[in-house]
Amino acid sequence: MKIIFFTCLVFLCAVSGCAPKAHDRLIVGMELAYPPFEMTDEKGAPSGVSVDLAQALGKYLGREVQIENTPFDGLIPALKTGNIDLIISSMTATPERAQSIDFSDPYLKTGLCLLLNKNSTIQSIQDVDQPGKTVAVKKGTTGHSYATDQIKQAQVLVLDKESACVLEVVQGKADAFIYDQMSTYQNWKRNEEATRPLLKPFKEEAWAIGVRKGNVELLEKVNQFLKDFQAKKGFEELGDRYLKDQKEAFRKLGFPFYF
């Protein structure tokens, strides 16, 4: 009987030793649909700026990282219910979101801009909010929030995907698409014949890492990691790795880069 018990004990120890403990994993939520920040590589594995940032954070904390691909508007609910430990998904820290979750110190500065149809005469966000105009926004983004609060006369078209918003502008069905500076630049470069950008932000924003309310210990460690990563030029390396062309383009356009 003792032999059987000892054998079972050895087996259980071996199994538990091979498998990572649940509390050792750092489960990071992000929507893998926003290249080059959150995306998948040719093999379908998570890739991008945010993925590398998450892996660097996991190494700093001594925890294995597990990426959970989650729709953007489902990230905060997933964090609040404990299905993920952190959000690293190009998320803007806003007062509204801060009522539900805590945010780290900001690690990237950007802003809301406009992607316009090539034939549009719009020159500012004020020109958008006019009767007869249609503005596209992606559901759950700060562009969506801005349009809900500030656009009173134009029609607001809320769509689930960034690509659908861009297509509306390309086809002339929407006059403008409100989105962040980086994406506006990229979407313009992909559709130069049909669109034009207004890249100067009409509303400045900052991205941060989302942490569950009250998890002060983890939040402090995340903030210390960001300071350390910045000091070691980790963000500069990520910019060179994934955003080299954009860095040069923004320098020529006279816009400060994000990190």
Secondary structure, DSSP 8 states (H G I E B T S, - for coil): -HHHHHHHHHHHHHHHHHS--GGGEEEEEE-S-BTTTBEE-TTS-EESHHHHHHHHHHHHHT-EEEEEE--GGGHHHHHHTTS-SEE-SS-B--TTGGGTSEE-S--EEEEEEEEEETT----SHHHHSSTT-EEEEETTSHHHHHHHHH--SSEEEEES-HHHHHHHHHTTSSSEEEEEHHHHHHHHHHTTTTEEEEEEEEEEEEE--EE-TT-HHHHHHHHHHHHHHHHTTHHHHHHHHH-HHHHHHHHHHT-----
